[in-house]
Amino acid sequence: MPVPPSQVVLRVDSTTARAYNDASQADRDRAESAFALSLRGKREAAEELIRYMDEVGRAAQSRGLTPEILDEMLSKDPPSDENAET
């Protein structure tokens, strides 16, 4: 079942507004669809990243990583590589 469209207002520069207003209805429909897919894709990607990070956190905890151990690891300076080029 299709979701009924909702209206949003976006601020764009005058050139973009003019191009949108001068476009055919088919082109405006395509632009709106592309915009919706772009935002939806970003939200879904962010949600997937959060799920992955939660999974990694659970795995680390099950292997014995505690907040205290993590804090200690993060507070240490990384080892210096004396052979690294500068």
Backbone bond lengths (Angstrom), bond angles and torsions (degrees), N, CA, C in turn:
res aa  C-N    CA-C-N  psi(-1)  N-CA   C-N-CA  omega(-1)  CA-C   N-CA-C  phi
1 M - - - 1.456 - - 1.525 108.65 -
2 P 1.303 119.04 121.66 1.461 121.66 -178.75 1.522 112.29 -65.23
3 V 1.314 115.31 144.86 1.459 121.22 176.99 1.526 107.90 -83.77
4 P 1.331 117.56 131.61 1.470 118.72 179.50 1.524 109.80 -65.41
5 P 1.318 117.39 143.05 1.465 119.68 -178.03 1.519 111.76 -69.75
6 S 1.308 114.95 149.80 1.460 122.61 173.36 1.510 107.47 -116.37
7 Q 1.300 116.57 155.50 1.454 120.55 -179.23 1.519 109.40 -100.86
8 V 1.340 116.44 136.09 1.461 122.72 172.96 1.519 107.74 -127.23
9 V 1.313 115.55 156.89 1.460 120.88 178.50 1.520 107.21 -114.96
10 L 1.334 116.22 127.18 1.460 121.98 178.82 1.517 109.42 -116.72
11 R 1.317 115.99 141.96 1.465 120.31 173.46 1.526 107.64 -92.13
12 V 1.294 116.44 125.38 1.464 122.56 177.31 1.518 108.14 -134.08
13 D 1.339 115.26 165.44 1.460 118.34 177.83 1.531 109.43 -69.95
14 S 1.316 116.22 164.91 1.468 120.92 -174.01 1.530 112.22 -64.93
15 T 1.321 117.68 -32.76 1.465 120.35 179.36 1.527 110.40 -65.75
16 T 1.330 116.30 -43.11 1.466 120.63 178.83 1.517 110.14 -65.99
17 A 1.322 117.59 -42.36 1.461 121.33 178.92 1.525 111.00 -61.12
18 R 1.325 115.84 -43.78 1.465 119.89 179.84 1.538 110.50 -64.09
19 A 1.331 116.25 -42.81 1.471 119.75 179.79 1.527 110.40 -62.59
20 Y 1.329 116.91 -41.75 1.464 120.40 179.57 1.523 110.30 -65.62
21 N 1.321 116.75 -46.74 1.464 120.34 -178.37 1.523 112.64 -65.98
22 D 1.336 116.91 -31.00 1.464 120.89 179.76 1.527 112.71 -83.41
23 A 1.330 117.51 -12.29 1.466 121.45 -176.51 1.532 110.43 -72.57
24 S 1.320 115.29 156.83 1.466 119.62 175.59 1.531 108.89 -69.27
25 Q 1.300 116.84 163.25 1.462 120.74 179.14 1.529 109.88 -60.35
26 A 1.328 116.99 -39.54 1.472 120.31 179.20 1.531 110.46 -61.89
27 D 1.327 117.50 -42.08 1.468 120.67 178.52 1.533 111.27 -67.14
28 R 1.326 117.24 -38.99 1.471 119.88 177.16 1.523 110.13 -64.41
29 D 1.332 116.83 -41.63 1.472 120.68 178.00 1.525 110.40 -60.52
30 R 1.342 116.88 -43.12 1.469 120.71 179.31 1.526 110.53 -64.53
31 A 1.320 117.23 -41.84 1.469 120.98 179.43 1.530 110.31 -62.88
32 E 1.321 117.01 -43.01 1.461 120.78 179.27 1.523 110.83 -64.28
33 S 1.321 117.29 -41.11 1.471 121.02 178.22 1.516 111.01 -64.71
34 A 1.331 117.03 -43.33 1.466 121.15 179.40 1.524 110.43 -62.55
35 F 1.321 116.80 -42.12 1.465 121.17 178.86 1.522 110.62 -63.11
36 A 1.321 117.11 -45.62 1.465 121.40 179.89 1.523 110.78 -61.55
37 L 1.327 116.94 -45.05 1.466 120.24 179.28 1.517 111.56 -63.59
38 S 1.324 116.68 -38.21 1.462 120.75 179.44 1.526 110.99 -62.60
39 L 1.324 116.91 -48.39 1.469 120.04 179.84 1.520 111.46 -65.59
40 R 1.319 116.06 -43.08 1.455 120.35 -179.94 1.525 110.16 -61.42
41 G 1.327 116.22 -41.75 1.458 120.61 179.67 1.514 112.13 -63.09
42 K 1.326 117.71 -40.49 1.461 121.55 178.42 1.523 110.41 -64.61
43 R 1.316 117.36 -42.66 1.460 120.32 -179.86 1.515 110.70 -64.89
44 E 1.337 116.36 -44.19 1.459 119.91 179.78 1.526 111.04 -64.84
45 A 1.333 117.71 -38.11 1.461 120.76 178.34 1.529 110.37 -65.26
46 A 1.319 117.15 -41.32 1.463 121.05 178.87 1.526 110.23 -64.43
47 E 1.324 117.47 -42.66 1.460 121.02 178.34 1.520 110.90 -63.50
48 E 1.328 117.23 -39.27 1.460 121.03 178.42 1.530 110.56 -65.63
49 L 1.324 117.60 -40.90 1.459 121.52 177.94 1.528 110.24 -61.52
50 I 1.322 117.35 -44.15 1.466 121.06 179.54 1.525 110.25 -62.43
51 R 1.338 117.38 -42.88 1.476 120.10 177.82 1.533 110.37 -60.83
52 Y 1.333 116.96 -43.06 1.461 121.48 179.95 1.529 110.69 -63.53
53 M 1.330 116.91 -44.94 1.464 120.52 179.83 1.532 110.92 -63.31
54 D 1.328 117.28 -38.97 1.466 120.64 176.30 1.527 110.77 -62.31
55 E 1.329 115.88 -41.72 1.470 120.95 179.10 1.534 110.78 -63.31
56 V 1.317 116.78 -44.14 1.465 121.07 178.46 1.527 109.79 -63.06
57 G 1.322 117.13 -42.06 1.462 121.06 178.34 1.519 112.35 -61.51
58 R 1.328 116.80 -43.61 1.468 120.13 178.27 1.525 110.89 -63.68
59 A 1.326 116.43 -41.48 1.469 120.31 179.18 1.530 110.30 -63.72
60 A 1.325 117.23 -42.08 1.464 120.87 179.43 1.526 110.86 -64.17
61 Q 1.320 116.68 -41.84 1.466 120.15 178.08 1.523 111.23 -64.06
62 S 1.320 116.80 -40.27 1.466 119.57 -179.44 1.529 111.41 -67.33
63 R 1.340 116.11 -19.97 1.472 120.72 177.85 1.540 111.39 -95.47
64 G 1.339 116.46 6.46 1.456 120.08 174.05 1.513 116.39 102.36
65 L 1.301 119.09 2.94 1.461 119.92 178.33 1.522 108.87 -73.76
66 T 1.317 115.58 126.94 1.466 121.27 177.92 1.527 108.50 -113.00
67 P 1.333 117.74 163.87 1.469 119.42 176.46 1.533 111.79 -57.84
68 E 1.327 116.66 -35.77 1.467 120.06 -179.92 1.531 111.20 -65.76
69 I 1.322 116.52 -45.02 1.466 120.76 178.66 1.529 109.92 -63.01
70 L 1.310 116.96 -42.63 1.460 120.56 179.28 1.520 110.82 -62.70
71 D 1.345 117.35 -44.61 1.468 120.60 177.81 1.520 110.84 -58.82
72 E 1.337 116.77 -42.52 1.457 120.72 179.40 1.534 110.68 -63.62
73 M 1.321 116.30 -42.91 1.460 120.15 179.87 1.534 111.03 -63.37
74 L 1.319 116.48 -41.24 1.457 120.61 -177.26 1.527 113.04 -75.16
75 S 1.331 117.46 -22.38 1.462 119.71 -178.69 1.525 112.29 -83.85
76 K 1.319 118.05 -14.66 1.462 121.36 179.63 1.513 110.27 -77.25
77 D 1.341 115.65 145.06 1.459 120.72 173.62 1.518 108.39 -72.37
78 P 1.316 116.83 142.22 1.460 118.55 177.85 1.525 109.81 -65.36
79 P 1.331 117.02 148.88 1.473 118.43 179.07 1.518 110.15 -63.12
80 S 1.322 115.44 141.96 1.468 118.23 178.56 1.519 108.76 -87.53
81 D 1.290 114.96 143.96 1.461 121.36 179.45 1.518 106.86 -104.82
82 E 1.324 115.98 100.96 1.455 120.18 -176.75 1.516 113.04 -64.10
83 N 1.330 117.23 -20.53 1.445 121.35 -179.11 1.518 112.95 -90.94
84 A 1.321 117.09 -2.70 1.471 120.12 -177.41 1.516 110.03 -71.29
85 E 1.333 115.24 143.10 1.473 120.42 176.87 1.522 109.23 -79.10
86 T 1.303 116.71 145.74 1.471 119.81 178.58 1.495 111.41 -112.87
